[in-house]
């Protein structure tokens, strides 16, 4: 069984030992903003634990599988979210992944030493943009009673195992996203906490991904419906386990996850960070391996916005034909040539982790010609833009590591498109493989569960055996030339539009805490 605590939902998924999904129950949850604290994203642990337990009970009931037949359980979750506990194991504070309440604390950290963020990045692979350092400092400043009572800190996937067993241990793939771990040792670096004016005595033990963490307690069994003594195995961060779940488990391999955010993940055997401080580096869930990670903000959300704002007719047709509106839009996009007649989209910029911000959204360089510049052309332009950002990320990581993958595995919701994978192959100029299992995070967690109890020798062997390719998209050389020119034009157009946001004339699409005064 895999328990997957995502940003928008929690789910419990049962697999057989060959990687076939037997059953899944998913419950949506929300992480509301505390009106007192702009940018906050609270994780409501009491309600969310009830939802988690209901998923476990219902998937067992729906499949008819007895709890005694669950060989092991592992967990995964959105990364960056943290949970603080008191000395008796009671939750005191928890926030979800992109909680942005700590704007003032980012500024405070930068005042300690202008070079602090860069120095810590070279050890941890993280900046202040998403990590736990500003959030912990926020708790210290704004909730001093909570800070004083805090005994330990963990991540949300570890919180699930703790609730089931009473044992808390953090694994390095998600723990490294806090900015409080040393990439080389894959363990806490207490000096980082001290340099930021934070306590260094709240860090639990670290157990590698795929290690037996604990067994379900009597209380955990009563609440969840699992059997007492069921083995609990440390899982990992959602991207790292998703990478394993699509078969990308060797050094030099890469995957693009196309969801609300687009994530380019490149496996490396070295924990050395970029000297330009522009890309994130995390511990992989595979031991002695790390990942360069470049994030594109909101391609999936942009597509959803376009569909819901401009595509009422396509939604109506899709309902009549019992299909997806995106399938109809994909068919329309095939009539538009590569380059979308020169339309330039401005949404996410290529990642610059140390100075991370995105210009106000825009479409530019189109004419008032409905024959060309119509709904299909703008739809295709959005698709191409996401791929152009990914090209920037591939080049950024190649410059930092010297590594360029021979192929890209493409997974997530965008990989279901009949058009997007081909555009990605044409833009990158390398083959794109779409696996049969596209939503692979839970499978990665299940592989870890099997590894922990010896069903699989290791995660690499399991990934090779269980993951199958559905289709391969080969790049079109003619289209590649079009996209090389489009990439240069997009980069040139982005810079002045970002300056408009820097000057306060337009609003950023997103800006790291502390950069916008």
C-alpha positions as a printed Julia matrix, in Angstrom:
517×3 Matrix{Float64}:
   0.0    0.0     0.0
   1.09   3.51   -0.84
  -0.29   6.55    0.99
   0.2    9.68   -1.09
  -0.39  13.06    0.57
  -0.47  15.46   -2.37
  -1.13  19.17   -2.49
  -4.78  18.81   -3.47
  -5.68  15.38   -2.12
  -4.64  12.34   -0.14
  -5.03   8.84   -1.49
  -4.41   5.25   -0.55
  -3.4    2.91   -3.37
  -2.95  -0.87   -3.32
  -0.65  -2.6    -5.83
   0.16  -6.24   -6.44
   3.82  -7.3    -6.47
   3.97  -6.89  -10.27
   3.1   -3.21   -9.99
  -0.52  -3.49  -11.1
  -2.86  -1.07   -9.35
  -5.59  -2.99   -7.54
  -7.5   -0.14   -5.95
  -7.34   3.55   -5.11
  -9.39   5.86   -2.9
  -8.71   9.58   -3.03
 -10.05  12.43   -0.89
  -9.62  16.09   -1.68
  -8.3   18.38    1.02
  -7.54  22.06    1.31
  -4.84  24.05    3.08
  -6.5   27.35    3.93
  -4.82  30.65    4.53
  -4.95  31.95    8.09
  -6.47  35.43    7.59
  -4.04  36.81   10.16
  -1.04  35.75    8.09
  -1.05  36.58    4.36
   0.54  33.89    2.23
   0.03  31.17    4.85
  -1.0   27.65    3.84
  -2.07  25.77    6.97
  -2.01  21.97    7.13
  -5.0   20.93    9.26
  -3.64  17.79   10.89
  -6.75  16.6    12.73
  -9.05  16.77    9.73
  -6.37  15.52    7.37
  -5.62  12.49    9.52
  -9.29  11.55    9.43
  -9.26  11.83    5.64
  -6.12   9.7     5.45
  -7.64   6.96    7.59
 -10.86   7.0     5.57
  -8.85   6.44    2.38
  -7.12   3.42    3.94
 -10.35   1.89    5.21
 -12.25   2.48    1.99
  -9.61   1.08   -0.35
  -9.5   -2.09    1.74
 -13.29  -2.33    1.7
 -13.62  -1.53   -2.0
 -11.05  -4.1    -3.08
 -12.12  -6.77   -0.62
  -8.49  -7.19    0.39
  -8.05  -8.05    4.04
  -5.74  -5.81    6.03
  -3.73  -8.9     6.91
  -2.78  -9.21    3.23
  -1.04  -5.82    3.11
   2.61  -6.82    3.15
   3.93  -3.31    3.79
   2.98   0.36    3.64
   5.07   3.29    2.46
   4.29   6.99    2.24
   4.97   9.96   -0.02
   3.85  13.56   -0.02
   4.19  17.06   -1.36
   7.6   18.27   -0.43
   8.57  21.25    1.76
   5.57  20.96    4.11
   6.68  20.66    7.75
   5.13  19.53   11.03
   6.3   20.63   14.51
   5.67  18.42   17.57
   5.87  18.89   21.32
   7.71  16.51   23.64
   4.67  14.22   23.86
   4.28  13.93   20.1
   1.36  16.32   19.72
   1.27  18.51   16.63
   1.88  22.2    17.34
   2.2   23.7    13.87
   2.07  22.46   10.29
   2.13  24.1     6.88
   1.85  22.84    3.32
   4.37  23.05    0.52
   4.28  26.59   -0.92
   3.41  28.41    2.29
   4.7   31.97    1.78
   4.03  33.66    5.12
   7.71  34.17    5.94
   8.46  37.15    3.69
   9.8   39.24    6.59
  11.96  36.38    7.81
  13.61  35.97    4.39
  14.59  39.63    4.59
  15.82  39.04    8.14
  18.01  36.13    7.05
  19.51  38.19    4.26
  20.36  40.94    6.73
  22.32  38.46    8.87
  24.8   38.09    6.01
  24.26  39.03    2.35
  26.19  35.89    1.33
  24.39  33.54    3.71
  21.87  32.21    1.2
  24.54  31.37   -1.37
  26.81  29.73    1.2
  23.99  27.57    2.53
  22.88  26.67   -0.99
  26.29  25.18   -1.75
  25.85  22.83    1.23
  22.13  22.1     1.07
  21.08  22.67   -2.54
  18.3   24.99   -1.34
  17.65  28.72   -1.21
  15.19  30.58    1.04
  12.47  30.4    -1.64
  10.79  27.14   -0.55
  12.77  25.78    2.4
  11.95  25.48    6.1
  14.49  28.01    7.39
  12.3   31.14    6.96
   9.24  29.25    8.2
  10.95  28.13   11.39
  12.19  31.66   11.95
   8.62  32.88   11.4
   7.4   30.52   14.14
  10.15  31.81   16.42
   9.18  35.43   15.74
   5.4   35.22   15.48
   4.51  32.18   17.62
   7.19  32.14   20.34
   5.14  29.89   22.66
   4.88  27.25   19.92
   8.58  27.6    19.16
   9.48  27.15   22.81
   7.4   23.96   23.09
   8.73  22.44   19.86
  10.59  19.21   20.45
  10.91  17.79   16.91
  10.29  18.69   13.3
   9.3   16.33   10.48
   7.82  16.2     7.01
   4.28  15.22    6.05
   5.11  11.73    4.72
   6.94  11.02    7.99
   3.92  12.41    9.89
   1.74   9.65    8.38
   4.14   6.94    9.59
   4.34   8.66   12.98
   0.53   8.67   13.3
   0.42   4.97   12.43
   3.27   3.91   14.7
   4.39   6.6    17.16
   7.87   6.52   15.58
   9.26   9.63   13.87
  12.15   9.51   11.43
  12.83  11.73    8.42
  14.15  10.44    5.1
  16.61  12.49    3.02
  14.72  12.94   -0.27
  12.06  15.1     1.36
  14.13  16.19    4.34
  16.7   17.76    2.01
  14.05  20.2     0.75
  14.09  21.91    4.16
  17.49  23.45    3.49
  18.68  22.02    6.82
  20.49  18.97    5.47
  23.96  18.53    4.05
  23.63  16.97    0.61
  26.84  14.97    0.9
  26.06  13.32    4.23
  22.3   13.1     3.5
  21.77  14.1     7.12
  20.97  17.17    9.22
  23.55  19.95    9.36
  22.99  21.62   12.72
  25.43  24.39   11.88
  22.96  25.64    9.24
  20.3   26.08   11.92
  22.7   27.87   14.26
  23.84  30.28   11.55
  20.2   31.26   11.0
  19.53  31.88   14.69
  17.49  28.68   15.05
  17.55  25.8    17.49
  19.6   22.76   16.51
  17.95  20.24   18.87
  14.66  19.52   17.05
  15.85  17.13   14.34
  14.78  13.47   14.5
  16.76  10.5    13.22
  17.25  10.11    9.47
  16.49   6.79    7.8
  17.21   6.19    4.13
  14.33   5.75    1.71
  13.17   2.15    1.54
  14.24   1.29    5.1
  11.88  -0.27    7.63
  10.83   2.62    9.85
   8.38   1.04   12.27
   5.3   -1.17   12.58
   1.69  -0.15   12.93
   0.8    0.35   16.6
  -2.37  -0.74   18.34
  -3.67   2.83   18.21
  -2.67   3.23   14.58
  -4.45   0.01   13.68
  -7.65   1.05   15.44
  -7.71   4.4    13.65
  -6.67   3.3    10.17
  -8.05  -0.21    9.71
  -4.59  -1.65    9.08
  -3.39  -4.63   11.08
  -1.23  -4.08   14.11
   2.44  -4.84   13.34
   2.1   -4.15    9.59
   5.51  -3.04    8.34
   5.94   0.68    7.62
   8.71   1.62    5.17
  10.18   5.09    4.67
   9.11   6.5     1.33
  10.18   9.83   -0.08
   9.27  13.1    -1.73
   6.67  12.96   -4.46
   8.99  13.89   -7.35
  11.74  11.52   -6.3
   9.38   8.57   -5.93
   7.55   9.58   -9.1
  10.89   9.4   -10.89
  11.34   5.81   -9.74
   7.71   5.09  -10.62
   8.37   5.96  -14.28
  11.58   3.94  -14.41
  14.1    6.8   -14.19
  16.41   5.31  -11.59
  19.88   5.46  -13.15
  22.49   8.21  -13.21
  22.21  10.5   -16.25
  18.51   9.78  -16.84
  15.83  12.48  -16.78
  12.08  12.94  -16.52
   9.65  15.78  -17.08
   6.55  15.76  -14.89
   3.84  17.79  -16.59
   1.28  18.81  -14.0
   0.21  22.09  -12.43
   3.95  22.79  -12.27
   6.39  21.25  -14.75
   9.41  19.64  -13.14
  12.58  18.67  -14.96
  14.47  16.07  -12.89
  17.99  14.95  -13.81
  19.68  12.13  -11.9
  23.31  12.64  -10.91
  25.85  10.75   -8.86
  27.33  13.99   -7.5
  25.92  16.3    -4.79
  27.8   19.32   -6.2
  25.56  22.38   -6.67
  25.45  24.91   -9.49
  28.01  27.72   -9.12
  25.35  30.07  -10.5
  22.89  29.19   -7.68
  20.17  28.89  -10.32
  18.85  25.32   -9.97
  17.71  23.23   -7.05
  19.56  20.08   -5.94
  17.81  17.43   -3.8
  18.7   14.03   -2.46
  17.2   11.31   -4.65
  15.19   8.5    -3.06
  17.8    6.17   -4.59
  20.78   5.91   -2.26
  24.01   7.68   -3.29
  22.16   9.63   -5.97
  20.92  13.22   -6.21
  18.66  15.2    -8.53
  18.99  18.52  -10.23
  15.5   19.95  -10.32
  14.19  22.86  -12.39
  10.6   24.02  -11.88
   8.3   25.78  -14.33
   5.43  27.54  -12.63
   1.84  26.84  -13.6
   1.76  25.32  -17.14
  -1.05  23.0   -16.1
  -2.93  25.79  -14.32
  -2.52  28.07  -17.34
  -4.04  25.38  -19.54
  -6.93  24.91  -17.11
  -7.5   28.69  -17.04
  -7.55  28.82  -20.84
 -10.0   25.9   -21.05
 -12.38  27.3   -18.45
 -12.24  30.89  -19.72
 -12.36  30.49  -23.51
 -13.45  26.94  -24.34
 -17.1   26.61  -23.31
 -17.97  25.21  -26.75
 -15.25  22.55  -26.55
 -16.42  21.59  -23.07
 -19.99  21.24  -24.39
 -18.83  19.08  -27.32
 -16.73  16.95  -25.0
 -19.74  16.29  -22.78
 -21.77  15.24  -25.83
 -19.04  12.9   -27.08
 -18.11  11.62  -23.61
 -14.5   12.73  -24.03
 -12.09  15.26  -22.56
 -12.2   18.9   -23.74
  -8.42  18.75  -24.07
  -8.77  15.94  -26.63
 -10.88  18.24  -28.82
  -8.44  21.1   -28.37
  -5.53  18.79  -29.2
  -7.18  17.91  -32.5
  -7.66  21.61  -33.25
  -3.99  22.31  -32.43
  -2.83  19.85  -35.09
  -4.0   22.34  -37.74
  -1.59  25.0   -36.4
   2.02  24.91  -37.65
   5.0   24.65  -35.31
   5.66  28.06  -33.78
   1.97  29.07  -33.64
   2.52  31.87  -36.17
   5.0   33.56  -33.84
   2.78  33.98  -30.78
   4.92  34.49  -27.67
   3.58  33.47  -24.26
   4.96  34.97  -21.07
   4.29  32.85  -17.99
   7.05  30.97  -16.15
  10.65  32.04  -16.71
  13.61  29.67  -16.76
  14.44  28.93  -13.13
  16.8   31.27  -11.26
  16.66  29.82   -7.77
  18.6   32.61   -6.06
  16.45  35.36   -7.64
  13.22  33.54   -8.51
  10.43  35.59  -10.02
   8.1   35.54  -13.0
   6.74  38.38  -15.1
   3.06  39.25  -15.33
   1.29  36.78  -17.68
   1.0   37.93  -21.3
   0.42  36.91  -24.9
   2.29  39.04  -27.42
   3.2   39.12  -31.12
  -0.15  38.22  -32.65
  -2.23  39.92  -35.33
  -5.94  40.62  -35.67
  -6.34  37.8   -38.16
  -8.91  35.26  -37.0
  -7.87  32.73  -39.63
  -4.47  32.34  -38.01
  -4.62  33.82  -34.53
  -7.55  31.87  -33.18
  -8.32  29.63  -30.24
  -6.32  26.7   -31.63
  -3.24  28.85  -32.17
  -3.26  30.25  -28.64
  -3.84  26.77  -27.22
  -0.85  25.4   -29.13
   1.25  28.42  -28.12
   0.64  27.59  -24.44
   1.82  24.02  -25.07
   4.91  25.22  -26.91
   5.72  27.72  -24.17
   5.86  25.01  -21.5
   8.26  23.06  -23.71
  10.44  26.11  -24.35
  10.82  26.63  -20.6
  11.8   22.97  -20.34
  14.45  23.5   -23.02
  15.84  26.3   -20.89
  15.91  23.96  -17.91
  17.62  21.18  -19.84
  20.34  23.62  -20.92
  20.66  25.07  -17.42
  21.21  21.63  -15.87
  23.53  20.59  -18.69
  25.69  23.65  -18.05
  25.85  22.87  -14.32
  26.51  19.12  -14.62
  27.86  18.5   -18.1
  25.13  15.88  -18.46
  22.53  15.69  -21.21
  20.05  12.78  -21.25
  19.69  10.65  -24.34
  15.93  10.61  -23.88
  13.24  12.19  -21.74
  10.52  10.29  -19.93
   7.37  12.43  -19.91
   4.72  11.75  -17.25
   1.85  13.45  -15.47
  -1.37  14.9   -16.82
   0.25  16.65  -19.8
   1.65  13.33  -21.03
  -1.9   12.15  -21.71
  -2.12  14.67  -24.56
  -1.86  13.41  -28.14
   0.1   16.54  -29.12
   2.2   17.77  -26.2
   4.75  14.89  -26.13
   5.58  15.43  -29.79
   6.04  19.17  -29.26
   8.36  18.4   -26.33
  10.44  16.03  -28.48
  10.66  18.63  -31.28
  11.66  21.45  -28.91
  14.28  19.44  -27.01
  15.58  17.6   -30.05
  15.69  14.25  -28.21
  13.25  11.3   -28.05
  10.41  11.47  -25.54
   9.02   8.3   -23.95
   5.57   8.2   -22.36
   5.16   5.36  -19.85
   2.0    3.33  -19.41
   1.75   4.52  -15.81
   1.66   8.32  -16.0
   0.7    9.12  -12.39
   3.61   7.26  -10.88
   4.26   8.7    -7.42
   2.21   6.04   -5.66
   3.88   3.28   -7.66
   7.25   4.65   -6.55
   6.1    4.48   -2.93
   4.85   0.93   -3.44
   8.24  -0.03   -4.89
   9.86   1.35   -1.74
   7.47  -0.71    0.41
   8.44  -3.83   -1.55
  12.13  -3.01   -1.26
  11.81  -2.57    2.49
  10.51  -6.11    3.01
  12.72  -7.78    0.4
  10.2   -8.36   -2.41
  12.47  -6.31   -4.67
  16.25  -6.37   -4.44
  16.39  -2.61   -4.97
  14.37   0.21   -6.48
  16.34   0.21   -9.74
  15.67  -3.46  -10.42
  12.0   -3.01   -9.56
  11.65   0.03  -11.82
  13.16  -1.83  -14.76
  10.81  -4.77  -14.21
   7.56  -2.93  -13.52
   7.58   0.19  -15.71
   6.5   -0.16  -19.34
   6.69   2.35  -22.2
   3.46   3.2   -24.0
   4.83   5.31  -26.87
   8.03   6.93  -28.13
   8.01  10.33  -29.87
  10.97  11.07  -32.15
  11.97  14.71  -32.81
  11.15  16.38  -36.11
  14.27  18.19  -37.38
  12.33  20.83  -39.32
  10.26  21.73  -36.28
  13.41  21.84  -34.16
  14.74  24.71  -36.28
  11.48  26.62  -35.81
  11.62  26.13  -32.04
  15.28  27.14  -31.73
  14.35  30.51  -33.22
  11.18  30.68  -31.08
  13.26  30.07  -27.94
  15.59  32.98  -28.72
  12.63  35.27  -29.42
  10.88  34.21  -26.21
  13.97  34.87  -24.11
  14.45  38.31  -25.66
  10.78  39.22  -25.14
  10.7   38.03  -21.53
  13.39  40.38  -20.21
  11.6   43.74  -20.77
   8.31  42.29  -19.51
  10.02  41.15  -16.3
  11.44  44.65  -15.89
   7.89  46.02  -15.98
   7.1   43.85  -12.94
  10.39  44.83  -11.27
   9.37  48.5   -11.73
   5.94  47.91  -10.18
   4.03  48.64  -13.38
   2.71  45.09  -13.67
   2.22  42.39  -11.04
   4.54  39.39  -10.88
   2.91  36.06  -11.67
   4.98  34.81   -8.72
   7.9   36.17   -6.72
  10.0   34.5    -4.03
   9.4   35.72   -0.46
  11.73  38.56    0.41
  12.45  39.68   -3.17
   9.47  42.02   -3.41
   9.8   44.86   -0.93
